[in-house]
């Protein structure tokens, strides 16, 4: 987090801490994963509302932040294995790892599995990411909220399976497991799969739509909040619909029943492959997925879509892309954002559109992050 933003949140904490709240996690204040456990949850929502409205002043205003379960909500956790420790990085200290036994915001089955893996992998060489020496870099845990299925992936530095018999007694407790190869200098927990130990995917379910989640595919980290937002998106979809940055097709497939046809555009080959499999598994006929650069696709398909769905990465949209969207000229734009600052900047560039509705959701309780959803319509 940028220093200016962290300073602002520190000031807001002092304003809203009140009588304070006892952190449920023994690592709070040392681990960098959470920032607000000492603030009562209802005050966290007020804190985030003030922050959000200060960022979006003159663009949009949130009346409330829709709440979530404050703990045990996260679908994915990337646990660092370095310096003889397994856990998360120290707050403000990339060079240090906090050795943790469980995480208060991670779902229960993932927590239980992590506790067992800590013991089973004790003798497996970890990875010194400062000297670039060693083997096991990350334990990545993913859990589907509504099906309960759990995935454990192991990011390693060389294309060999040194885990041997360490996992033999626990694979029955795991629905999916893979080895991922990250052999470069970059510190990455997303990497190509070089060996599938079991199955290679888990399944999540949103209102009857089934989704495969593969080791590297993006899926929202809080399924309960994501489902609330998808239902809102569904209510605004009409006509031919374009879903940019469509990932594994989660939004595209969910809104298919309201659209004439849906096109999902995504640049990741793995995500598109998974999206196509999800399409076939759900037997939906009016959706197609295309592996292409989003800007190139929009340039070539002006005037073809009445509804545009945007769910970009945290960095937001490129100004040139916003220009292409203006030329594309959809009737309505549904913009789901995980970064209020980039949403603000993008909304300012959409000069031909007005914001009809705006809502904010606490996708990541105990952290500074906020998810927003805006419906924009073309000015007459």
C-alpha positions in Angstrom: 0.0 0.0 0.0 1.3 3.5 -0.8 2.5 5.4 2.2 -0.1 8.2 1.7 -3.0 5.7 1.7 -1.7 3.8 4.7 -1.3 7.1 6.6 -5.0 8.0 5.8 -6.2 4.6 7.0 -4.2 5.0 10.2 -6.0 8.3 10.8 -9.4 6.7 10.1 -8.6 3.8 12.5 -8.0 6.3 15.3 -11.3 8.0 14.4 -13.4 4.8 14.4 -11.7 2.5 16.9 -14.0 3.6 19.7 -13.7 1.2 22.6 -11.8 -1.1 20.2 -12.3 -4.7 19.5 -10.2 -7.7 20.6 -8.4 -9.1 17.6 -9.3 -12.8 17.1 -5.9 -13.5 15.5 -2.8 -13.8 17.7 -0.7 -12.6 14.7 -2.6 -9.3 14.3 -0.2 -6.4 14.2 2.7 -8.5 13.1 1.3 -10.2 10.0 0.5 -7.9 7.1 -2.7 -9.7 6.1 -5.2 -7.6 8.2 -5.4 -4.0 9.2 -8.7 -3.5 11.1 -9.1 -6.4 13.6 -8.9 -4.0 16.5 -11.8 -1.9 15.1 -15.4 -3.1 15.7 -16.8 -4.4 12.5 -19.7 -2.0 12.3 -17.1 0.8 12.5 -15.0 -0.8 9.8 -17.9 -0.3 7.5 -18.2 3.4 8.5 -14.5 3.8 8.1 -14.5 2.4 4.6 -17.6 4.4 3.6 -15.7 7.7 4.6 -12.6 6.6 2.7 -14.6 5.6 -0.4 -16.6 8.8 -0.6 -13.5 10.9 -0.2 -11.9 9.1 -3.1 -15.0 9.3 -5.3 -16.0 12.9 -4.4 -17.8 14.4 -7.4 -18.1 11.0 -9.2 -20.4 8.8 -7.0 -21.4 8.4 -3.4 -22.0 5.2 -1.4 -24.8 5.3 1.3 -23.6 2.1 2.9 -21.0 -0.5 2.5 -22.8 -3.9 2.2 -21.4 -6.1 5.0 -19.9 -9.6 4.8 -19.0 -12.3 7.3 -16.1 -10.5 9.0 -14.0 -13.7 9.3 -13.5 -17.1 7.6 -14.5 -15.8 4.2 -11.4 -16.0 1.9 -11.4 -18.5 -0.9 -7.7 -18.3 -1.6 -4.6 -17.9 0.6 -0.9 -17.9 -0.7 1.3 -19.1 2.2 5.0 -18.3 1.9 7.4 -21.0 2.8 10.8 -19.4 3.6 13.4 -19.1 6.3 12.1 -22.1 8.1 8.6 -20.5 8.3 5.2 -21.1 6.7 2.9 -18.1 6.7 2.4 -14.5 5.6 4.8 -11.6 5.2 5.3 -9.3 8.1 3.4 -6.0 8.0 5.6 -3.5 6.0 8.4 -6.0 5.8 8.9 -8.1 2.6 12.1 -9.6 3.9 10.4 -11.3 6.8 7.8 -14.1 7.1 5.4 -14.5 10.1 5.2 -18.2 11.0 1.4 -18.9 11.4 -0.6 -21.9 12.3 -4.0 -20.7 11.1 -5.5 -17.6 9.5 -8.7 -15.9 10.9 -10.0 -14.8 7.5 -9.3 -18.2 5.7 -12.2 -20.7 5.5 -12.3 -23.5 8.0 -11.4 -26.5 5.8 -8.5 -24.7 4.3 -7.3 -23.8 7.8 -7.5 -27.4 8.9 -5.6 -28.5 5.8 -2.9 -25.9 6.3 -2.3 -27.1 9.9 -1.7 -30.6 8.6 0.5 -29.5 5.7 2.7 -27.5 8.0 3.6 -30.7 9.9 3.8 -33.0 6.8 6.1 -30.6 4.9 8.4 -29.8 7.8 11.3 -31.6 6.3 10.8 -30.3 2.7 13.3 -27.6 1.8 11.8 -24.2 1.7 12.9 -21.3 -0.5 15.0 -18.3 0.3 13.6 -15.7 -2.0 16.4 -13.2 -1.1 19.2 -15.6 -2.1 17.1 -17.5 -4.6 17.9 -20.8 -3.2 15.8 -23.8 -2.2 12.7 -25.6 -3.4 9.2 -25.0 -2.0 8.1 -21.4 -2.5 4.4 -21.3 -1.7 1.5 -23.4 -0.4 -1.6 -22.1 -2.2 -4.9 -23.1 -0.7 -8.3 -22.5 -2.5 -11.7 -23.4 -1.1 -15.1 -23.1 -2.8 -17.6 -21.6 -0.4 -20.8 -23.2 -1.5 -19.4 -26.7 -2.4 -16.7 -26.9 0.3 -14.2 -28.4 -2.1 -10.6 -27.5 -1.3 -7.4 -27.3 -3.5 -3.8 -27.4 -2.3 -1.1 -26.4 -4.8 2.6 -26.2 -4.2 4.8 -23.7 -6.0 8.3 -25.0 -6.4 11.5 -23.7 -8.0 12.5 -26.7 -10.0 10.6 -29.2 -12.2 10.8 -32.1 -9.9 8.5 -33.6 -7.2 10.5 -33.7 -4.0 7.4 -34.0 -1.9 7.6 -37.7 -2.3 5.6 -39.6 0.4 5.0 -36.4 2.4 1.4 -36.0 1.0 0.5 -39.7 0.8 -1.7 -39.6 3.9 -3.4 -36.4 3.2 -4.4 -36.5 -0.5 -7.7 -38.2 0.4 -8.5 -35.0 2.3 -7.8 -32.8 -0.7 -10.1 -32.5 -3.7 -7.4 -31.1 -6.0 -3.6 -30.7 -5.9 -0.9 -29.7 -8.3 2.7 -28.7 -8.5 3.4 -25.3 -10.1 6.8 -24.4 -11.5 8.2 -20.9 -10.7 11.9 -21.1 -11.6 12.6 -17.4 -12.2 13.8 -14.6 -9.9 10.3 -13.1 -9.7 8.4 -13.9 -6.5 5.2 -15.4 -8.0 2.6 -17.8 -6.7 0.9 -18.1 -10.0 2.9 -20.4 -12.3 2.4 -23.1 -14.9 1.3 -26.5 -13.7 3.9 -29.2 -14.4 2.4 -32.1 -12.4 -1.2 -32.7 -11.3 -1.2 -34.8 -8.1 -5.0 -35.0 -8.0 -7.9 -33.9 -10.3 -6.6 -30.4 -11.2 -9.7 -28.4 -10.3 -12.4 -27.7 -7.8 -16.0 -26.7 -8.4 -18.0 -23.8 -7.1 -21.7 -23.2 -7.5 -23.6 -19.9 -7.8 -27.4 -20.2 -8.1 -27.1 -23.5 -10.0 -24.3 -22.4 -12.3 -21.3 -24.7 -11.8 -17.7 -23.3 -12.1 -14.5 -25.2 -12.5 -11.6 -23.4 -10.7 -8.1 -24.4 -11.9 -4.8 -23.6 -10.1 -4.2 -20.3 -11.8 -7.7 -19.1 -12.8 -9.1 -16.0 -11.2 -12.2 -16.4 -9.1 -13.5 -13.9 -6.6 -12.0 -14.4 -3.1 -15.3 -13.9 -1.3 -18.0 -16.0 -2.9 -20.9 -14.8 -0.7 -20.3 -11.2 -1.7 -19.5 -12.1 -5.3 -22.9 -13.8 -5.6 -24.7 -10.8 -4.2 -23.0 -8.6 -6.8 -23.6 -11.1 -9.7 -27.3 -11.0 -8.9 -27.3 -7.2 -9.2 -25.4 -7.4 -12.5 -28.0 -9.9 -13.8 -30.8 -7.5 -13.1 -29.2 -4.8 -15.4 -28.3 -7.0 -18.4 -30.2 -6.7 -21.6 -29.6 -7.5 -25.3 -26.3 -8.5 -26.7 -23.7 -8.4 -23.9 -20.0 -8.1 -23.9 -18.1 -9.3 -20.8 -14.5 -8.0 -20.9 -11.8 -9.6 -18.7 -14.2 -12.5 -18.4 -11.8 -14.9 -16.6 -13.3 -18.4 -16.2 -16.7 -17.1 -17.4 -18.2 -16.6 -14.0 -20.2 -13.4 -14.8 -20.8 -14.3 -18.5 -22.5 -17.6 -17.6 -24.4 -16.1 -14.6 -26.1 -13.4 -16.7 -26.7 -15.6 -19.8 -30.4 -16.0 -18.9 -31.0 -12.3 -19.2 -29.1 -11.6 -22.4 -29.8 -12.3 -26.1 -26.2 -13.5 -26.4 -23.0 -13.1 -24.3 -19.4 -12.8 -25.5 -16.7 -13.2 -22.9 -13.2 -11.9 -23.9 -10.2 -12.9 -21.9 -6.4 -12.9 -22.8 -5.5 -15.8 -20.5 -5.5 -19.1 -22.4 -5.9 -21.2 -19.3 -8.9 -19.1 -18.1 -10.6 -19.3 -21.6 -10.1 -23.0 -21.7 -11.7 -23.3 -18.3 -14.5 -21.0 -19.3 -15.3 -23.1 -22.3 -15.4 -26.2 -20.1 -17.7 -24.3 -17.7 -19.9 -23.4 -20.7 -20.2 -27.0 -21.8 -20.8 -28.3 -18.3 -23.7 -25.9 -17.8 -25.1 -26.6 -21.3 -25.6 -22.9 -21.9 -26.2 -22.1 -25.6 -26.0 -18.3 -26.0 -22.5 -17.7 -24.6 -19.1 -17.8 -26.4 -15.6 -17.2 -25.1 -12.8 -15.6 -27.1 -9.1 -15.5 -26.2 -8.1 -12.1 -27.4 -6.7 -8.7 -26.2 -9.7 -6.7 -25.0 -8.8 -3.5 -26.8 -8.3 -5.3 -30.2 -11.7 -7.0 -29.8 -13.5 -3.7 -28.9 -12.0 -1.9 -31.9 -13.3 -4.6 -34.3 -16.8 -4.8 -32.8 -18.2 -1.3 -32.5 -22.0 -1.0 -32.2 -22.6 -4.7 -31.8 -23.4 -4.8 -28.0 -26.1 -3.1 -25.9 -24.6 -4.0 -22.6 -20.9 -3.9 -21.6 -19.6 -5.6 -18.4 -16.3 -4.5 -17.1 -14.4 -6.2 -14.3 -10.8 -5.1 -14.9 -7.7 -5.9 -12.8 -6.8 -3.5 -9.9 -4.8 -1.3 -12.3 -8.1 -0.4 -14.0 -8.5 0.5 -17.7 -6.0 2.1 -20.0 -7.1 5.6 -21.3 -7.0 4.4 -24.9 -9.3 1.5 -23.9 -11.8 4.0 -22.6 -11.7 5.9 -25.9 -12.4 2.6 -27.7 -15.4 2.0 -25.4 -16.8 5.4 -26.3 -16.6 4.5 -30.0 -18.1 1.1 -29.3 -21.1 3.1 -27.8 -23.0 0.5 -25.7 -26.3 1.6 -24.2 -25.2 0.7 -20.7 -22.0 -0.2 -18.9 -21.8 -2.3 -15.7 -18.5 -1.7 -14.0 -17.4 -4.0 -11.2 -14.2 -2.6 -9.6 -11.8 -3.7 -6.8 -10.0 -0.3 -6.8 -12.0 2.9 -6.1 -9.2 5.1 -7.4 -9.0 3.5 -10.8 -12.8 3.4 -11.1 -12.9 7.1 -10.4 -10.3 7.8 -13.1 -12.1 5.6 -15.6 -15.5 7.1 -14.8 -14.2 10.6 -15.5 -13.1 9.4 -19.0 -16.6 8.1 -19.8 -17.9 11.6 -20.6 -20.9 10.3 -22.6 -22.2 8.2 -19.7 -23.9 9.0 -16.4 -23.9 6.9 -13.2 -27.5 5.6 -12.6 -26.7 3.5 -9.6 -23.6 2.8 -7.4 -23.1 0.3 -4.6 -20.2 -0.8 -2.4 -19.5 -4.1 -0.9 -17.1 -5.3 1.8 -15.5 -8.1 -0.2 -12.4 -8.2 2.1 -13.3 -7.5 5.8 -10.4 -6.6 8.1 -8.5 -5.1 5.1 -8.6 -1.7 3.4 -10.1 -3.1 0.1 -13.5 -2.3 -1.2 -15.5 -3.7 -4.1 -17.8 -1.4 -6.0 -20.5 -1.9 -8.6 -21.8 0.9 -10.9 -24.4 1.0 -13.6 -23.7 3.7 -16.2 -26.1 4.6 -19.0 -25.5 6.5 -22.3 -26.5 10.2 -22.1 -29.3 11.1 -24.5 
